[in-house]
Amino acid sequence: MWNPFSLTCLDAVIAHFFRYLLLLTVLIAAGCGSGPPRQPAASPALASSAVIEPALAARILALDPDHISDEEVRNVLRKGPTPRIMLFHGGVYPVHLAMSSFGRFLAGMGYPREKLRGPDGAWSYSPYEDVVRLAGITAWFYEQEGLPPMLIGHSQGGMQAVKVLYVLAGAYGKEVPVWDPVAGMALDRTTIRDPATGRQRPVVGLRLGYASVIGAGGAGFLLPHQWGMVNKLFSIPETVDDFTGYTIAVDIFAWTLPGAEAHYVPRDNRTQVRNVPLPAGVNHVTAPVTAGFAADPAARAWIDAYSPGGISGPMPAEAASNLLWAADMWWNIKKHWAIEAQQAVRAGQIAGRAAVKTE
């Protein structure tokens, strides 16, 4: 019998496949495998500041970021400024399939697909890619698209996301070259034109709106390219406004057990950090496998009604254990999508830019 809370067929295959790989991935975790090769970049049209009609601008400014309905996603947020989401997958091939499932979940919930996939069509970035280049790409997207990207990482990808924040904070050098992912090359400059001010500013010091990780640390610290994160991972730098760290209660990869959960803290009071514990039933490897939820009416209704600390009804008994993470992530993404859109509208109104169409 079809279970309305079951994963799609493809997701089920992915989930079962990863369960059989659990023991193998423990052995491989200390190696240097990588994700699939990234293809040469295509040349999609990347819009900077789209014109916003006054009526839409008014609806965006009227949004309550903590309570965004499905109707507001479809008829307000999707029609306005949208920040790019950069996903970072874990380090053992083919774990990138799990993060692509999360990307498809977000697209199914209403997030524009073109803001989820890179110029080369990939859903996520590898934790083995050069982190300075990734920071340069982050700055390039901000300059080209007008809104700072959100960073979301799983496992080693979570470590990579935090590392990008440290690169932006200047921990890996005082200058970071801008990297064009469409041309596939570094540009001969370390500054960008800040869309909010129209002035040139260095890549170092760029502040993002939101970042999140799940299942980061643990065995990942054994890898040489992650040794430098031992004293950094759980101390979040000031280059992000809001950060959410998810810890699975029993996670053999991230080395967490009840009473020994990871605890993220801000490096200074400019960053808001939220720690969210997840139940032991969440599988570290398949945690991001969530695409099926967007197509299940009952699961989707539970996700749409969810808010941290709020009452959205009991979690469906037959729902997959990673439904809570999917719901909390979607709440965070909607919130910061609204915040960024509102800031873009206000910046256009105050600075007199062409972001808001005047009568």
ZAMARGU-4260 file (C-alpha; in steps of 0.2 Angstrom, whole numbers, plus 5000, padded with zeros to 4 digits):
<rodrens>
0) 5000/5000/5000 | 5006/5017/4996 | 5012/5027/5011 | 5009/5046/5009 | 5024/5049/5019
5) 5035/5038/5010 | 5049/5045/4999 | 5048/5045/4980 | 5054/5030/4971 | 5071/5038/4967
10) 5073/5044/4984 | 5069/5027/4991 | 5083/5019/4980 | 5095/5032/4986 | 5090/5029/5004
15) 5092/5010/5003 | 5108/5012/4993 | 5116/5023/5006 | 5111/5011/5020 | 5121/4997/5012
20) 5135/5009/5011 | 5136/5014/5030 | 5150/5002/5034 | 5159/5006/5018 | 5158/5025/5021
25) 5166/5023/5038 | 5181/5016/5031 | 5182/5028/5016 | 5179/5044/5027 | 5197/5045/5031
30) 5202/5044/5012 | 5201/5058/4999 | 5187/5053/4988 | 5177/5067/4979 | 5161/5070/4971
35) 5157/5069/4953 | 5168/5080/4941 | 5160/5097/4938 | 5156/5101/4920 | 5162/5116/4911
40) 5151/5131/4915 | 5136/5136/4904 | 5131/5154/4902 | 5114/5157/4910 | 5106/5174/4911
45) 5110/5181/4929 | 5099/5195/4933 | 5105/5209/4945 | 5092/5220/4951 | 5075/5215/4943
50) 5062/5229/4943 | 5049/5227/4956 | 5031/5234/4954 | 5025/5245/4968 | 5011/5233/4972
55) 5023/5218/4974 | 5035/5229/4984 | 5021/5233/4996 | 5017/5215/4998 | 5035/5210/5001
60) 5037/5223/5015 | 5020/5217/5023 | 5027/5200/5025 | 5030/5193/5043 | 5046/5183/5040
65) 5043/5171/5054 | 5026/5166/5047 | 5027/5164/5028 | 5012/5154/5020 | 5013/5143/5005
70) 5002/5156/4996 | 5015/5170/5000 | 5029/5159/4994 | 5020/5156/4977 | 5012/5174/4974
75) 5024/5185/4983 | 5042/5179/4986 | 5044/5169/4970 | 5039/5185/4961 | 5052/5196/4970
80) 5071/5196/4974 | 5077/5179/4978 | 5094/5175/4986 | 5104/5160/4979 | 5106/5145/4989
85) 5123/5136/4989 | 5122/5118/4994 | 5138/5109/5000 | 5137/5090/5000 | 5146/5077/5010
90) 5163/5070/5006 | 5160/5052/5001 | 5154/5048/4983 | 5139/5047/4979 | 5133/5056/4994
95) 5130/5071/4983 | 5114/5062/4977 | 5107/5065/4995 | 5110/5084/4994 | 5102/5085/4976
100) 5087/5077/4984 | 5086/5092/4996 | 5088/5104/4982 | 5073/5095/4973 | 5063/5097/4990
105) 5066/5115/4990 | 5061/5117/4972 | 5046/5107/4975 | 5041/5118/4990 | 5042/5133/4978
110) 5060/5139/4978 | 5066/5145/4961 | 5076/5130/4954 | 5088/5142/4945 | 5093/5149/4962
115) 5097/5132/4968 | 5108/5125/4954 | 5125/5131/4949 | 5129/5138/4932 | 5136/5120/4928
120) 5119/5113/4932 | 5125/5104/4948 | 5114/5105/4964 | 5129/5106/4976 | 5147/5109/4979
125) 5160/5097/4985 | 5169/5099/5001 | 5185/5095/4992 | 5184/5111/4981 | 5196/5125/4985
130) 5187/5135/4999 | 5195/5152/4993 | 5187/5149/4976 | 5170/5145/4984 | 5171/5161/4994
135) 5175/5171/4978 | 5160/5163/4969 | 5149/5168/4984 | 5155/5186/4982 | 5152/5185/4963
140) 5134/5179/4965 | 5131/5193/4977 | 5138/5206/4965 | 5128/5199/4950 | 5112/5195/4958
145) 5110/5208/4971 | 5107/5197/4987 | 5120/5188/4997 | 5118/5169/4995 | 5113/5157/5009
150) 5125/5142/5013 | 5119/5125/5018 | 5130/5111/5021 | 5129/5092/5026 | 5142/5082/5034
155) 5159/5087/5027 | 5149/5100/5017 | 5144/5108/5033 | 5162/5110/5038 | 5165/5118/5020
160) 5151/5130/5023 | 5158/5136/5039 | 5176/5137/5031 | 5169/5149/5018 | 5163/5160/5032
165) 5180/5160/5039 | 5188/5164/5022 | 5176/5179/5021 | 5182/5184/5038 | 5200/5185/5032
170) 5206/5169/5041 | 5213/5162/5025 | 5221/5178/5019 | 5218/5197/5018 | 5213/5196/5000
175) 5201/5184/4991 | 5200/5185/4972 | 5182/5186/4964 | 5179/5170/4955 | 5167/5169/4940
180) 5158/5152/4940 | 5151/5155/4922 | 5168/5158/4914 | 5176/5146/4926 | 5190/5157/4931
185) 5197/5169/4944 | 5195/5188/4940 | 5209/5200/4942 | 5202/5209/4957 | 5198/5206/4975
190) 5184/5218/4976 | 5166/5219/4970 | 5153/5232/4967 | 5142/5231/4982 | 5124/5230/4976
195) 5117/5238/4992 | 5128/5254/4990 | 5135/5254/4972 | 5152/5256/4979 | 5168/5245/4978
200) 5171/5234/4993 | 5183/5219/4996 | 5177/5201/4996 | 5185/5199/5014 | 5172/5206/5026
205) 5157/5201/5016 | 5143/5197/5027 | 5129/5184/5023 | 5112/5183/5029 | 5110/5164/5033
210) 5120/5148/5034 | 5116/5131/5041 | 5125/5114/5044 | 5119/5096/5048 | 5130/5082/5055
215) 5146/5092/5053 | 5163/5087/5062 | 5168/5070/5069 | 5176/5059/5056 | 5178/5074/5045
220) 5192/5081/5057 | 5203/5066/5052 | 5205/5072/5034 | 5220/5083/5031 | 5211/5097/5023
225) 5199/5099/5038 | 5213/5099/5051 | 5212/5118/5052 | 5193/5117/5057 | 5196/5108/5073
230) 5196/5124/5083 | 5185/5134/5071 | 5170/5123/5066 | 5159/5126/5082 | 5164/5145/5083
235) 5154/5154/5070 | 5162/5170/5063 | 5154/5187/5061 | 5152/5185/5042 | 5134/5178/5044
240) 5119/5186/5052 | 5110/5170/5057 | 5116/5152/5059 | 5108/5135/5063 | 5118/5120/5068
245) 5108/5103/5068 | 5115/5089/5078 | 5109/5071/5077 | 5107/5063/5094 | 5117/5047/5089
250) 5128/5050/5074 | 5143/5039/5072 | 5150/5050/5058 | 5149/5067/5068 | 5154/5058/5084
255) 5138/5064/5094 | 5129/5054/5107 | 5116/5060/5119 | 5124/5072/5131 | 5139/5074/5119
260) 5130/5085/5106 | 5139/5098/5096 | 5136/5115/5102 | 5139/5130/5090 | 5142/5147/5097
265) 5144/5164/5089 | 5162/5172/5089 | 5154/5189/5093 | 5137/5196/5097 | 5133/5201/5079
270) 5129/5183/5074 | 5113/5174/5080 | 5117/5155/5082 | 5103/5142/5085 | 5107/5124/5090
275) 5094/5111/5085 | 5094/5093/5091 | 5088/5080/5080 | 5081/5063/5085 | 5093/5048/5085
280) 5082/5040/5071 | 5089/5052/5058 | 5102/5043/5047 | 5117/5054/5045 | 5120/5049/5027
285) 5102/5050/5021 | 5097/5065/5031 | 5095/5077/5016 | 5085/5064/5006 | 5068/5074/5007
290) 5062/5077/4989 | 5047/5066/4992 | 5040/5077/5006 | 5036/5091/4993 | 5024/5079/4984
295) 5015/5071/4999 | 5000/5082/5003 | 5000/5077/5022 | 5018/5079/5025 | 5019/5095/5015
300) 5004/5102/5026 | 5014/5098/5041 | 5029/5107/5035 | 5019/5122/5030 | 5011/5123/5047
305) 5028/5121/5056 | 5037/5134/5066 | 5050/5132/5080 | 5042/5131/5096 | 5025/5132/5088
310) 5011/5120/5087 | 5009/5111/5070 | 5001/5095/5077 | 5010/5079/5080 | 5022/5073/5067
315) 5014/5059/5057 | 5018/5042/5064 | 5023/5035/5048 | 5033/5050/5042 | 5052/5048/5039
320) 5063/5054/5054 | 5071/5068/5044 | 5054/5077/5041 | 5058/5088/5056 | 5074/5094/5048
325) 5066/5097/5032 | 5052/5107/5040 | 5064/5117/5051 | 5075/5121/5036 | 5061/5126/5025
330) 5055/5138/5039 | 5073/5146/5040 | 5074/5148/5022 | 5057/5156/5020 | 5061/5168/5034
335) 5078/5173/5026 | 5071/5174/5009 | 5058/5186/5015 | 5071/5196/5025 | 5083/5198/5010
340) 5068/5203/4999 | 5063/5216/5011 | 5080/5223/5013 | 5082/5223/4994 | 5066/5233/4992
345) 5070/5245/5006 | 5088/5248/4998 | 5080/5252/4981 | 5068/5264/4989 | 5081/5273/5000
350) 5095/5273/4988 | 5084/5278/4973 | 5090/5263/4963 | 5080/5255/4949 | 5075/5240/4960
355) 5058/5247/4963 | 5048/5254/4948 | 5040/5271/4952 | 5024/5277/4944
</rodrens>
